[in-house]
């Protein structure tokens, strides 16, 4: 019985939310401004191709991981030298 109640509640909530936003002048202005800003950013080249975003993010993550690993190895070697010098 709770499944039916949940579905009805979800439906009513969704309808109220959608109708409330659709009839909201503020939300409509926000949507228009956002759409305009995204279109202008894409045309000016400030916004890249979303299909390339994952590839670019993976490349940056790989570069970051590689440089971080090199830094860790350098620091570990320096720490080992300091520890060997104390003995």
DRENPA-992524 format. One record per atom (N, C-alpha, C, CB): y, z, x; residue number from 0; residue in three letters. Coordinates in nm, 2 decimals. Atoms other than C-alpha are relative to their C-alpha. Glycine has a CB too. Layout:
N
Y / Z / X / k / r
Y / Z / X / NUM / ALA
...
END
This chain:
87
Y / Z / X / k / r
-0.12 / 0.00 / 0.08 / 0 / UNK
0.00 / 0.00 / 0.00 / 0 / UNK
0.13 / 0.00 / 0.09 / 0 / UNK
0.00 / 0.12 / -0.09 / 0 / UNK
-0.12 / -0.01 / -0.09 / 1 / UNK
0.24 / 0.07 / 0.29 / 1 / UNK
0.03 / -0.14 / 0.06 / 1 / UNK
-0.02 / 0.10 / 0.11 / 1 / UNK
-0.02 / 0.13 / -0.05 / 2 / UNK
0.19 / -0.29 / 0.41 / 2 / UNK
0.09 / -0.08 / -0.10 / 2 / UNK
-0.13 / -0.07 / 0.02 / 2 / UNK
-0.08 / 0.07 / 0.10 / 3 / UNK
0.33 / -0.43 / 0.08 / 3 / UNK
0.14 / 0.06 / 0.00 / 3 / UNK
-0.06 / 0.01 / -0.14 / 3 / UNK
-0.13 / -0.06 / 0.00 / 4 / UNK
0.62 / -0.18 / 0.09 / 4 / UNK
0.08 / -0.04 / 0.12 / 4 / UNK
-0.02 / 0.16 / 0.00 / 4 / UNK
-0.07 / 0.04 / -0.13 / 5 / UNK
0.70 / -0.27 / 0.45 / 5 / UNK
0.05 / -0.14 / -0.01 / 5 / UNK
-0.09 / 0.01 / 0.12 / 5 / UNK
-0.03 / 0.14 / 0.02 / 6 / UNK
0.70 / -0.64 / 0.36 / 6 / UNK
0.12 / -0.01 / -0.09 / 6 / UNK
-0.11 / -0.08 / -0.05 / 6 / UNK
-0.11 / 0.01 / 0.10 / 7 / UNK
0.93 / -0.59 / 0.06 / 7 / UNK
0.13 / 0.06 / 0.06 / 7 / UNK
-0.04 / 0.08 / -0.13 / 7 / UNK
-0.12 / -0.06 / -0.07 / 8 / UNK
1.16 / -0.36 / 0.26 / 8 / UNK
0.06 / -0.10 / 0.10 / 8 / UNK
-0.04 / 0.13 / 0.07 / 8 / UNK
-0.04 / 0.09 / -0.10 / 9 / UNK
1.17 / -0.61 / 0.54 / 9 / UNK
0.07 / -0.13 / -0.06 / 9 / UNK
-0.12 / -0.05 / 0.08 / 9 / UNK
-0.05 / 0.12 / 0.07 / 10 / UNK
1.24 / -0.90 / 0.30 / 10 / UNK
0.14 / 0.03 / -0.05 / 10 / UNK
-0.09 / -0.05 / -0.11 / 10 / UNK
-0.13 / -0.04 / 0.06 / 11 / UNK
1.52 / -0.71 / 0.12 / 11 / UNK
0.11 / 0.02 / 0.12 / 11 / UNK
-0.01 / 0.13 / -0.08 / 11 / UNK
-0.09 / -0.03 / -0.12 / 12 / UNK
1.67 / -0.59 / 0.46 / 12 / UNK
0.05 / -0.13 / 0.06 / 12 / UNK
-0.07 / 0.09 / 0.10 / 12 / UNK
-0.04 / 0.13 / -0.06 / 13 / UNK
1.66 / -0.95 / 0.60 / 13 / UNK
0.09 / -0.07 / -0.09 / 13 / UNK
-0.13 / -0.08 / 0.02 / 13 / UNK
-0.09 / 0.07 / 0.09 / 14 / UNK
1.82 / -1.09 / 0.29 / 14 / UNK
0.14 / 0.06 / 0.00 / 14 / UNK
-0.05 / 0.00 / -0.14 / 14 / UNK
-0.13 / -0.06 / -0.01 / 15 / UNK
2.10 / -0.84 / 0.30 / 15 / UNK
0.07 / -0.03 / 0.13 / 15 / UNK
-0.01 / 0.16 / -0.02 / 15 / UNK
-0.06 / 0.03 / -0.13 / 16 / UNK
2.16 / -0.89 / 0.67 / 16 / UNK
0.04 / -0.14 / 0.01 / 16 / UNK
-0.10 / 0.03 / 0.11 / 16 / UNK
-0.04 / 0.14 / -0.01 / 17 / UNK
2.16 / -1.27 / 0.65 / 17 / UNK
0.12 / -0.03 / -0.09 / 17 / UNK
-0.12 / -0.09 / -0.04 / 17 / UNK
-0.11 / 0.03 / 0.10 / 18 / UNK
2.38 / -1.28 / 0.34 / 18 / UNK
0.13 / 0.07 / 0.05 / 18 / UNK
-0.03 / 0.05 / -0.14 / 18 / UNK
-0.11 / -0.07 / -0.05 / 19 / UNK
2.61 / -1.02 / 0.49 / 19 / UNK
0.07 / -0.07 / 0.12 / 19 / UNK
-0.04 / 0.14 / 0.05 / 19 / UNK
-0.05 / 0.07 / -0.12 / 20 / UNK
2.65 / -1.21 / 0.82 / 20 / UNK
0.05 / -0.14 / -0.04 / 20 / UNK
-0.10 / -0.02 / 0.10 / 20 / UNK
-0.05 / 0.14 / 0.04 / 21 / UNK
2.68 / -1.55 / 0.65 / 21 / UNK
0.13 / 0.01 / -0.08 / 21 / UNK
-0.11 / -0.06 / -0.09 / 21 / UNK
-0.12 / -0.01 / 0.07 / 22 / UNK
2.96 / -1.42 / 0.43 / 22 / UNK
0.11 / 0.07 / 0.07 / 22 / UNK
-0.03 / 0.07 / -0.13 / 22 / UNK
-0.10 / -0.08 / -0.08 / 23 / UNK
3.14 / -1.23 / 0.71 / 23 / UNK
0.09 / -0.10 / 0.07 / 23 / UNK
-0.07 / 0.09 / 0.10 / 23 / UNK
-0.09 / 0.09 / -0.07 / 24 / UNK
3.45 / -1.41 / 0.82 / 24 / UNK
0.00 / 0.03 / 0.15 / 24 / UNK
0.14 / 0.02 / -0.06 / 24 / UNK
0.00 / -0.04 / -0.14 / 25 / UNK
3.45 / -1.22 / 1.15 / 25 / UNK
-0.12 / -0.06 / 0.07 / 25 / UNK
0.00 / 0.15 / 0.01 / 25 / UNK
0.12 / 0.05 / -0.07 / 26 / UNK
3.09 / -1.32 / 1.23 / 26 / UNK
0.01 / -0.16 / 0.01 / 26 / UNK
-0.13 / 0.04 / -0.08 / 26 / UNK
-0.02 / 0.15 / 0.00 / 27 / UNK
3.17 / -1.69 / 1.14 / 27 / UNK
0.09 / -0.04 / 0.11 / 27 / UNK
0.05 / -0.05 / -0.13 / 27 / UNK
-0.09 / 0.03 / -0.11 / 28 / UNK
3.46 / -1.69 / 1.38 / 28 / UNK
-0.06 / 0.02 / 0.13 / 28 / UNK
0.13 / 0.09 / -0.01 / 28 / UNK
0.07 / -0.03 / -0.12 / 29 / UNK
3.25 / -1.53 / 1.65 / 29 / UNK
-0.10 / -0.11 / 0.03 / 29 / UNK
-0.08 / 0.14 / -0.01 / 29 / UNK
0.10 / 0.10 / -0.02 / 30 / UNK
2.98 / -1.79 / 1.60 / 30 / UNK
0.06 / -0.13 / 0.04 / 30 / UNK
-0.08 / -0.03 / -0.13 / 30 / UNK
-0.07 / 0.12 / -0.04 / 31 / UNK
3.23 / -2.08 / 1.62 / 31 / UNK
0.05 / 0.01 / 0.14 / 31 / UNK
0.11 / -0.03 / -0.10 / 31 / UNK
-0.06 / -0.02 / -0.14 / 32 / UNK
3.40 / -1.94 / 1.93 / 32 / UNK
-0.11 / -0.01 / 0.10 / 32 / UNK
0.08 / 0.13 / 0.01 / 32 / UNK
0.11 / 0.00 / -0.09 / 33 / UNK
3.07 / -1.88 / 2.10 / 33 / UNK
-0.06 / -0.14 / 0.02 / 33 / UNK
-0.11 / 0.10 / -0.05 / 33 / UNK
0.05 / 0.14 / -0.01 / 34 / UNK
2.94 / -2.23 / 2.02 / 34 / UNK
0.10 / -0.09 / 0.08 / 34 / UNK
-0.02 / -0.06 / -0.14 / 34 / UNK
-0.10 / 0.08 / -0.07 / 35 / UNK
3.27 / -2.38 / 2.15 / 35 / UNK
0.00 / 0.03 / 0.15 / 35 / UNK
0.14 / 0.02 / -0.06 / 35 / UNK
0.00 / -0.04 / -0.14 / 36 / UNK
3.26 / -2.18 / 2.47 / 36 / UNK
-0.13 / -0.05 / 0.07 / 36 / UNK
0.01 / 0.16 / 0.01 / 36 / UNK
0.12 / 0.05 / -0.06 / 37 / UNK
2.90 / -2.27 / 2.54 / 37 / UNK
0.00 / -0.15 / 0.02 / 37 / UNK
-0.12 / 0.04 / -0.09 / 37 / UNK
-0.01 / 0.15 / -0.02 / 38 / UNK
2.96 / -2.64 / 2.48 / 38 / UNK
0.10 / -0.04 / 0.12 / 38 / UNK
0.05 / -0.06 / -0.13 / 38 / UNK
-0.10 / 0.02 / -0.11 / 39 / UNK
3.27 / -2.63 / 2.71 / 39 / UNK
-0.06 / 0.03 / 0.14 / 39 / UNK
0.13 / 0.07 / -0.03 / 39 / UNK
0.06 / -0.05 / -0.13 / 40 / UNK
3.08 / -2.44 / 2.98 / 40 / UNK
-0.11 / -0.10 / 0.04 / 40 / UNK
-0.06 / 0.14 / -0.01 / 40 / UNK
0.11 / 0.09 / -0.04 / 41 / UNK
2.79 / -2.69 / 2.97 / 41 / UNK
0.07 / -0.13 / 0.04 / 41 / UNK
-0.09 / -0.03 / -0.12 / 41 / UNK
-0.07 / 0.12 / -0.04 / 42 / UNK
3.03 / -2.99 / 2.99 / 42 / UNK
0.07 / 0.01 / 0.13 / 42 / UNK
0.10 / -0.04 / -0.11 / 42 / UNK
-0.07 / -0.02 / -0.13 / 43 / UNK
3.22 / -2.84 / 3.28 / 43 / UNK
-0.09 / 0.02 / 0.11 / 43 / UNK
0.10 / 0.11 / -0.01 / 43 / UNK
0.09 / -0.03 / -0.11 / 44 / UNK
2.91 / -2.77 / 3.47 / 44 / UNK
-0.02 / 0.14 / 0.04 / 44 / UNK
0.03 / -0.08 / 0.12 / 44 / UNK
0.01 / -0.14 / -0.03 / 45 / UNK
2.95 / -2.40 / 3.47 / 45 / UNK
-0.13 / 0.06 / -0.05 / 45 / UNK
0.11 / 0.08 / -0.07 / 45 / UNK
0.12 / -0.04 / 0.06 / 46 / UNK
2.64 / -2.36 / 3.26 / 46 / UNK
-0.11 / -0.10 / 0.04 / 46 / UNK
0.01 / 0.02 / -0.16 / 46 / UNK
0.10 / 0.10 / -0.05 / 47 / UNK
2.33 / -2.52 / 3.42 / 47 / UNK
-0.10 / -0.03 / -0.11 / 47 / UNK
-0.07 / 0.06 / 0.12 / 47 / UNK
0.11 / 0.04 / 0.08 / 48 / UNK
2.03 / -2.68 / 3.27 / 48 / UNK
-0.10 / 0.12 / -0.02 / 48 / UNK
-0.07 / -0.13 / 0.05 / 48 / UNK
0.09 / -0.12 / 0.02 / 49 / UNK
1.82 / -2.40 / 3.10 / 49 / UNK
-0.14 / -0.03 / 0.05 / 49 / UNK
0.00 / 0.03 / -0.14 / 49 / UNK
0.13 / 0.03 / -0.05 / 50 / UNK
1.50 / -2.58 / 3.20 / 50 / UNK
-0.02 / 0.03 / 0.15 / 50 / UNK
-0.04 / -0.14 / -0.04 / 50 / UNK
0.01 / -0.03 / -0.14 / 51 / UNK
1.58 / -2.53 / 3.56 / 51 / UNK
0.03 / 0.15 / 0.04 / 51 / UNK
0.11 / -0.09 / 0.08 / 51 / UNK
-0.03 / -0.14 / -0.03 / 52 / UNK
1.68 / -2.16 / 3.53 / 52 / UNK
-0.11 / 0.08 / 0.06 / 52 / UNK
0.05 / 0.06 / -0.13 / 52 / UNK
0.12 / -0.07 / -0.04 / 53 / UNK
1.33 / -2.03 / 3.57 / 53 / UNK
-0.04 / -0.04 / 0.15 / 53 / UNK
-0.12 / -0.02 / -0.09 / 53 / UNK
0.03 / 0.05 / -0.13 / 54 / UNK
1.27 / -2.24 / 3.88 / 54 / UNK
0.10 / 0.05 / 0.10 / 54 / UNK
0.00 / -0.15 / 0.01 / 54 / UNK
-0.11 / -0.05 / -0.09 / 55 / UNK
1.60 / -2.14 / 4.04 / 55 / UNK
-0.01 / 0.15 / 0.01 / 55 / UNK
0.14 / -0.03 / -0.06 / 55 / UNK
0.02 / -0.15 / -0.01 / 56 / UNK
1.54 / -1.77 / 3.96 / 56 / UNK
-0.12 / 0.03 / 0.09 / 56 / UNK
-0.02 / 0.06 / -0.14 / 56 / UNK
0.11 / -0.02 / -0.09 / 57 / UNK
1.20 / -1.79 / 4.12 / 57 / UNK
0.03 / -0.02 / 0.14 / 57 / UNK
-0.12 / -0.08 / -0.05 / 57 / UNK
-0.03 / 0.03 / -0.14 / 58 / UNK
1.34 / -1.95 / 4.43 / 58 / UNK
0.09 / 0.12 / 0.06 / 58 / UNK
0.08 / -0.13 / 0.01 / 58 / UNK
-0.08 / -0.11 / -0.05 / 59 / UNK
1.61 / -1.68 / 4.46 / 59 / UNK
-0.08 / 0.13 / 0.02 / 59 / UNK
0.12 / 0.03 / -0.10 / 59 / UNK
0.08 / -0.12 / -0.01 / 60 / UNK
1.36 / -1.40 / 4.40 / 60 / UNK
-0.09 / -0.01 / 0.13 / 60 / UNK
-0.09 / 0.01 / -0.12 / 60 / UNK
0.09 / 0.02 / -0.12 / 61 / UNK
1.13 / -1.55 / 4.67 / 61 / UNK
0.09 / 0.02 / 0.13 / 61 / UNK
-0.06 / -0.14 / 0.00 / 61 / UNK
-0.08 / -0.01 / -0.12 / 62 / UNK
1.42 / -1.58 / 4.92 / 62 / UNK
0.04 / 0.15 / 0.02 / 62 / UNK
0.13 / -0.08 / -0.02 / 62 / UNK
-0.04 / -0.14 / -0.01 / 63 / UNK
1.53 / -1.22 / 4.84 / 63 / UNK
-0.11 / 0.08 / 0.05 / 63 / UNK
0.05 / 0.05 / -0.14 / 63 / UNK
0.12 / -0.07 / -0.04 / 64 / UNK
1.18 / -1.09 / 4.88 / 64 / UNK
-0.03 / -0.02 / 0.15 / 64 / UNK
-0.13 / -0.04 / -0.08 / 64 / UNK
0.02 / 0.03 / -0.14 / 65 / UNK
1.14 / -1.27 / 5.21 / 65 / UNK
0.10 / 0.07 / 0.09 / 65 / UNK
0.01 / -0.15 / 0.02 / 65 / UNK
-0.10 / -0.06 / -0.08 / 66 / UNK
1.47 / -1.14 / 5.35 / 66 / UNK
-0.02 / 0.15 / 0.00 / 66 / UNK
0.14 / -0.04 / -0.04 / 66 / UNK
0.03 / -0.14 / 0.01 / 67 / UNK
1.39 / -0.79 / 5.22 / 67 / UNK
-0.11 / 0.04 / 0.09 / 67 / UNK
-0.02 / 0.04 / -0.14 / 67 / UNK
0.12 / -0.03 / -0.08 / 68 / UNK
1.05 / -0.80 / 5.39 / 68 / UNK
0.03 / 0.00 / 0.15 / 68 / UNK
-0.11 / -0.09 / -0.03 / 68 / UNK
-0.04 / 0.01 / -0.14 / 69 / UNK
1.20 / -0.91 / 5.72 / 69 / UNK
0.09 / 0.13 / 0.04 / 69 / UNK
0.08 / -0.12 / 0.02 / 69 / UNK
-0.08 / -0.12 / -0.03 / 70 / UNK
1.45 / -0.62 / 5.70 / 70 / UNK
-0.08 / 0.12 / 0.01 / 70 / UNK
0.11 / 0.02 / -0.12 / 70 / UNK
0.09 / -0.11 / 0.00 / 71 / UNK
1.18 / -0.37 / 5.62 / 71 / UNK
-0.08 / 0.00 / 0.13 / 71 / UNK
-0.10 / 0.00 / -0.12 / 71 / UNK
0.07 / 0.00 / -0.12 / 72 / UNK
0.98 / -0.49 / 5.92 / 72 / UNK
0.08 / 0.03 / 0.12 / 72 / UNK
-0.06 / -0.15 / 0.02 / 72 / UNK
-0.09 / -0.03 / -0.11 / 73 / UNK
1.28 / -0.47 / 6.15 / 73 / UNK
0.03 / 0.15 / 0.00 / 73 / UNK
0.13 / -0.08 / -0.02 / 73 / UNK
-0.03 / -0.14 / 0.01 / 74 / UNK
1.36 / -0.12 / 6.03 / 74 / UNK
-0.12 / 0.08 / 0.04 / 74 / UNK
0.05 / 0.04 / -0.14 / 74 / UNK
0.12 / -0.07 / -0.04 / 75 / UNK
1.00 / -0.01 / 6.07 / 75 / UNK
-0.03 / -0.01 / 0.15 / 75 / UNK
-0.12 / -0.06 / -0.08 / 75 / UNK
0.02 / 0.02 / -0.14 / 76 / UNK
0.98 / -0.15 / 6.42 / 76 / UNK
0.10 / 0.09 / 0.08 / 76 / UNK
0.02 / -0.14 / 0.05 / 76 / UNK
-0.10 / -0.08 / -0.06 / 77 / UNK
1.30 / 0.03 / 6.51 / 77 / UNK
-0.03 / 0.15 / -0.01 / 77 / UNK
0.14 / -0.02 / -0.06 / 77 / UNK
0.04 / -0.14 / 0.02 / 78 / UNK
1.18 / 0.36 / 6.36 / 78 / UNK
-0.12 / 0.03 / 0.09 / 78 / UNK
-0.04 / 0.02 / -0.15 / 78 / UNK
0.11 / -0.02 / -0.09 / 79 / UNK
0.85 / 0.32 / 6.55 / 79 / UNK
0.04 / 0.02 / 0.15 / 79 / UNK
-0.10 / -0.11 / -0.01 / 79 / UNK
-0.05 / -0.02 / -0.14 / 80 / UNK
1.04 / 0.28 / 6.88 / 80 / UNK
0.06 / 0.13 / 0.02 / 80 / UNK
0.10 / -0.12 / 0.03 / 80 / UNK
-0.06 / -0.13 / -0.01 / 81 / UNK
1.24 / 0.59 / 6.81 / 81 / UNK
-0.10 / 0.11 / 0.00 / 81 / UNK
0.10 / 0.02 / -0.12 / 81 / UNK
0.10 / -0.11 / 0.00 / 82 / UNK
0.94 / 0.79 / 6.73 / 82 / UNK
-0.08 / 0.00 / 0.13 / 82 / UNK
-0.10 / -0.03 / -0.12 / 82 / UNK
0.07 / 0.01 / -0.13 / 83 / UNK
0.76 / 0.66 / 7.04 / 83 / UNK
0.08 / 0.06 / 0.11 / 83 / UNK
-0.04 / -0.15 / 0.04 / 83 / UNK
-0.09 / -0.05 / -0.10 / 84 / UNK
1.06 / 0.76 / 7.25 / 84 / UNK
0.01 / 0.15 / 0.00 / 84 / UNK
0.14 / -0.06 / -0.02 / 84 / UNK
-0.01 / -0.15 / 0.01 / 85 / UNK
1.06 / 1.12 / 7.12 / 85 / UNK
-0.13 / 0.07 / 0.05 / 85 / UNK
0.02 / 0.03 / -0.15 / 85 / UNK
0.12 / -0.06 / -0.04 / 86 / UNK
0.70 / 1.18 / 7.22 / 86 / UNK
-0.01 / 0.02 / 0.15 / 86 / UNK
-0.12 / -0.08 / -0.04 / 86 / UNK
END
